[in-house]
Amino acid sequence: MQSLWSRTSVAPHPPFLVPCEKASAAKPQEPEEEIDIDLEAPETEKAALAIQNQFRRFQKKKK
C-alpha cells in the first residue's frame, strides 16, 4: 500500500496548536504588579524624551 506522502508533492499542514484549559490551570497566574509613576514629574518627561530620541535614531539607522 502506498503512503500519503509518496502520492502528494506537498506535505500536509501540521496540526494547529490550541491552548488547553488544563495547561493554563496548571500554571498559577501571578497578580499584576501595580506601577505608580508620576507622569508629570520632570524626571519622567526627560526619560521619555531620551527614550523617544533613541528610538528615532534606531529607526533612522534601520533605513
Phi and psi in radians as a Rosetta constraint file:
Dihedral C 1 N 2 CA 2 C 2 CIRCULARHARMONIC -1.415 0.35
Dihedral N 2 CA 2 C 2 N 3 CIRCULARHARMONIC 2.482 0.35
Dihedral C 2 N 3 CA 3 C 3 CIRCULARHARMONIC -1.491 0.35
Dihedral N 3 CA 3 C 3 N 4 CIRCULARHARMONIC 2.858 0.35
Dihedral C 3 N 4 CA 4 C 4 CIRCULARHARMONIC -1.097 0.35
Dihedral N 4 CA 4 C 4 N 5 CIRCULARHARMONIC -0.624 0.35
Dihedral C 4 N 5 CA 5 C 5 CIRCULARHARMONIC -1.132 0.35
Dihedral N 5 CA 5 C 5 N 6 CIRCULARHARMONIC -0.609 0.35
Dihedral C 5 N 6 CA 6 C 6 CIRCULARHARMONIC -1.350 0.35
Dihedral N 6 CA 6 C 6 N 7 CIRCULARHARMONIC -0.355 0.35
Dihedral C 6 N 7 CA 7 C 7 CIRCULARHARMONIC -1.586 0.35
Dihedral N 7 CA 7 C 7 N 8 CIRCULARHARMONIC -0.298 0.35
Dihedral C 7 N 8 CA 8 C 8 CIRCULARHARMONIC -1.938 0.35
Dihedral N 8 CA 8 C 8 N 9 CIRCULARHARMONIC 2.601 0.35
Dihedral C 8 N 9 CA 9 C 9 CIRCULARHARMONIC -1.527 0.35
Dihedral N 9 CA 9 C 9 N 10 CIRCULARHARMONIC -0.374 0.35
Dihedral C 9 N 10 CA 10 C 10 CIRCULARHARMONIC -2.127 0.35
Dihedral N 10 CA 10 C 10 N 11 CIRCULARHARMONIC 2.339 0.35
Dihedral C 10 N 11 CA 11 C 11 CIRCULARHARMONIC -1.188 0.35
Dihedral N 11 CA 11 C 11 N 12 CIRCULARHARMONIC 2.535 0.35
Dihedral C 11 N 12 CA 12 C 12 CIRCULARHARMONIC -1.158 0.35
Dihedral N 12 CA 12 C 12 N 13 CIRCULARHARMONIC 2.793 0.35
Dihedral C 12 N 13 CA 13 C 13 CIRCULARHARMONIC -1.131 0.35
Dihedral N 13 CA 13 C 13 N 14 CIRCULARHARMONIC 2.548 0.35
Dihedral C 13 N 14 CA 14 C 14 CIRCULARHARMONIC -1.221 0.35
Dihedral N 14 CA 14 C 14 N 15 CIRCULARHARMONIC 2.737 0.35
Dihedral C 14 N 15 CA 15 C 15 CIRCULARHARMONIC -1.131 0.35
Dihedral N 15 CA 15 C 15 N 16 CIRCULARHARMONIC 2.555 0.35
Dihedral C 15 N 16 CA 16 C 16 CIRCULARHARMONIC -1.306 0.35
Dihedral N 16 CA 16 C 16 N 17 CIRCULARHARMONIC 2.488 0.35
Dihedral C 16 N 17 CA 17 C 17 CIRCULARHARMONIC -1.618 0.35
Dihedral N 17 CA 17 C 17 N 18 CIRCULARHARMONIC 2.114 0.35
Dihedral C 17 N 18 CA 18 C 18 CIRCULARHARMONIC -2.000 0.35
Dihedral N 18 CA 18 C 18 N 19 CIRCULARHARMONIC 2.258 0.35
Dihedral C 18 N 19 CA 19 C 19 CIRCULARHARMONIC -1.073 0.35
Dihedral N 19 CA 19 C 19 N 20 CIRCULARHARMONIC 2.460 0.35
Dihedral C 19 N 20 CA 20 C 20 CIRCULARHARMONIC -1.763 0.35
Dihedral N 20 CA 20 C 20 N 21 CIRCULARHARMONIC 2.541 0.35
Dihedral C 20 N 21 CA 21 C 21 CIRCULARHARMONIC -1.078 0.35
Dihedral N 21 CA 21 C 21 N 22 CIRCULARHARMONIC -0.665 0.35
Dihedral C 21 N 22 CA 22 C 22 CIRCULARHARMONIC -1.149 0.35
Dihedral N 22 CA 22 C 22 N 23 CIRCULARHARMONIC -0.620 0.35
Dihedral C 22 N 23 CA 23 C 23 CIRCULARHARMONIC -1.123 0.35
Dihedral N 23 CA 23 C 23 N 24 CIRCULARHARMONIC -0.726 0.35
Dihedral C 23 N 24 CA 24 C 24 CIRCULARHARMONIC -1.289 0.35
Dihedral N 24 CA 24 C 24 N 25 CIRCULARHARMONIC -0.515 0.35
Dihedral C 24 N 25 CA 25 C 25 CIRCULARHARMONIC -1.281 0.35
Dihedral N 25 CA 25 C 25 N 26 CIRCULARHARMONIC -0.538 0.35
Dihedral C 25 N 26 CA 26 C 26 CIRCULARHARMONIC -1.258 0.35
Dihedral N 26 CA 26 C 26 N 27 CIRCULARHARMONIC -0.479 0.35
Dihedral C 26 N 27 CA 27 C 27 CIRCULARHARMONIC -1.778 0.35
Dihedral N 27 CA 27 C 27 N 28 CIRCULARHARMONIC 1.884 0.35
Dihedral C 27 N 28 CA 28 C 28 CIRCULARHARMONIC -1.184 0.35
Dihedral N 28 CA 28 C 28 N 29 CIRCULARHARMONIC 2.387 0.35
Dihedral C 28 N 29 CA 29 C 29 CIRCULARHARMONIC -1.452 0.35
Dihedral N 29 CA 29 C 29 N 30 CIRCULARHARMONIC 2.366 0.35
Dihedral C 29 N 30 CA 30 C 30 CIRCULARHARMONIC -1.436 0.35
Dihedral N 30 CA 30 C 30 N 31 CIRCULARHARMONIC 2.469 0.35
Dihedral C 30 N 31 CA 31 C 31 CIRCULARHARMONIC -1.149 0.35
Dihedral N 31 CA 31 C 31 N 32 CIRCULARHARMONIC 2.499 0.35
Dihedral C 31 N 32 CA 32 C 32 CIRCULARHARMONIC -1.175 0.35
Dihedral N 32 CA 32 C 32 N 33 CIRCULARHARMONIC 2.391 0.35
Dihedral C 32 N 33 CA 33 C 33 CIRCULARHARMONIC -1.456 0.35
Dihedral N 33 CA 33 C 33 N 34 CIRCULARHARMONIC 2.209 0.35
Dihedral C 33 N 34 CA 34 C 34 CIRCULARHARMONIC -1.418 0.35
Dihedral N 34 CA 34 C 34 N 35 CIRCULARHARMONIC 2.256 0.35
Dihedral C 34 N 35 CA 35 C 35 CIRCULARHARMONIC -1.902 0.35
Dihedral N 35 CA 35 C 35 N 36 CIRCULARHARMONIC 2.160 0.35
Dihedral C 35 N 36 CA 36 C 36 CIRCULARHARMONIC -1.863 0.35
Dihedral N 36 CA 36 C 36 N 37 CIRCULARHARMONIC 1.779 0.35
Dihedral C 36 N 37 CA 37 C 37 CIRCULARHARMONIC -2.081 0.35
Dihedral N 37 CA 37 C 37 N 38 CIRCULARHARMONIC 2.265 0.35
Dihedral C 37 N 38 CA 38 C 38 CIRCULARHARMONIC -1.413 0.35
Dihedral N 38 CA 38 C 38 N 39 CIRCULARHARMONIC 1.865 0.35
Dihedral C 38 N 39 CA 39 C 39 CIRCULARHARMONIC -1.295 0.35
Dihedral N 39 CA 39 C 39 N 40 CIRCULARHARMONIC -0.209 0.35
Dihedral C 39 N 40 CA 40 C 40 CIRCULARHARMONIC -1.673 0.35
Dihedral N 40 CA 40 C 40 N 41 CIRCULARHARMONIC -0.096 0.35
Dihedral C 40 N 41 CA 41 C 41 CIRCULARHARMONIC -1.203 0.35
Dihedral N 41 CA 41 C 41 N 42 CIRCULARHARMONIC 2.462 0.35
Dihedral C 41 N 42 CA 42 C 42 CIRCULARHARMONIC -1.057 0.35
Dihedral N 42 CA 42 C 42 N 43 CIRCULARHARMONIC -0.611 0.35
Dihedral C 42 N 43 CA 43 C 43 CIRCULARHARMONIC -1.127 0.35
Dihedral N 43 CA 43 C 43 N 44 CIRCULARHARMONIC -0.657 0.35
Dihedral C 43 N 44 CA 44 C 44 CIRCULARHARMONIC -1.155 0.35
Dihedral N 44 CA 44 C 44 N 45 CIRCULARHARMONIC -0.737 0.35
Dihedral C 44 N 45 CA 45 C 45 CIRCULARHARMONIC -1.121 0.35
Dihedral N 45 CA 45 C 45 N 46 CIRCULARHARMONIC -0.720 0.35
Dihedral C 45 N 46 CA 46 C 46 CIRCULARHARMONIC -1.123 0.35
Dihedral N 46 CA 46 C 46 N 47 CIRCULARHARMONIC -0.728 0.35
Dihedral C 46 N 47 CA 47 C 47 CIRCULARHARMONIC -1.137 0.35
Dihedral N 47 CA 47 C 47 N 48 CIRCULARHARMONIC -0.714 0.35
Dihedral C 47 N 48 CA 48 C 48 CIRCULARHARMONIC -1.115 0.35
Dihedral N 48 CA 48 C 48 N 49 CIRCULARHARMONIC -0.735 0.35
Dihedral C 48 N 49 CA 49 C 49 CIRCULARHARMONIC -1.117 0.35
Dihedral N 49 CA 49 C 49 N 50 CIRCULARHARMONIC -0.703 0.35
Dihedral C 49 N 50 CA 50 C 50 CIRCULARHARMONIC -1.117 0.35
Dihedral N 50 CA 50 C 50 N 51 CIRCULARHARMONIC -0.746 0.35
Dihedral C 50 N 51 CA 51 C 51 CIRCULARHARMONIC -1.123 0.35
Dihedral N 51 CA 51 C 51 N 52 CIRCULARHARMONIC -0.765 0.35
Dihedral C 51 N 52 CA 52 C 52 CIRCULARHARMONIC -1.092 0.35
Dihedral N 52 CA 52 C 52 N 53 CIRCULARHARMONIC -0.734 0.35
Dihedral C 52 N 53 CA 53 C 53 CIRCULARHARMONIC -1.114 0.35
Dihedral N 53 CA 53 C 53 N 54 CIRCULARHARMONIC -0.728 0.35
Dihedral C 53 N 54 CA 54 C 54 CIRCULARHARMONIC -1.107 0.35
Dihedral N 54 CA 54 C 54 N 55 CIRCULARHARMONIC -0.694 0.35
Dihedral C 54 N 55 CA 55 C 55 CIRCULARHARMONIC -1.154 0.35
Dihedral N 55 CA 55 C 55 N 56 CIRCULARHARMONIC -0.711 0.35
Dihedral C 55 N 56 CA 56 C 56 CIRCULARHARMONIC -1.098 0.35
Dihedral N 56 CA 56 C 56 N 57 CIRCULARHARMONIC -0.726 0.35
Dihedral C 56 N 57 CA 57 C 57 CIRCULARHARMONIC -1.090 0.35
Dihedral N 57 CA 57 C 57 N 58 CIRCULARHARMONIC -0.720 0.35
Dihedral C 57 N 58 CA 58 C 58 CIRCULARHARMONIC -1.077 0.35
Dihedral N 58 CA 58 C 58 N 59 CIRCULARHARMONIC -0.781 0.35
Dihedral C 58 N 59 CA 59 C 59 CIRCULARHARMONIC -1.135 0.35
Dihedral N 59 CA 59 C 59 N 60 CIRCULARHARMONIC -0.699 0.35
Dihedral C 59 N 60 CA 60 C 60 CIRCULARHARMONIC -1.146 0.35
Dihedral N 60 CA 60 C 60 N 61 CIRCULARHARMONIC -0.717 0.35
Dihedral C 60 N 61 CA 61 C 61 CIRCULARHARMONIC -1.188 0.35
Dihedral N 61 CA 61 C 61 N 62 CIRCULARHARMONIC -0.571 0.35
Dihedral C 61 N 62 CA 62 C 62 CIRCULARHARMONIC -1.158 0.35
Dihedral N 62 CA 62 C 62 N 63 CIRCULARHARMONIC -0.567 0.35
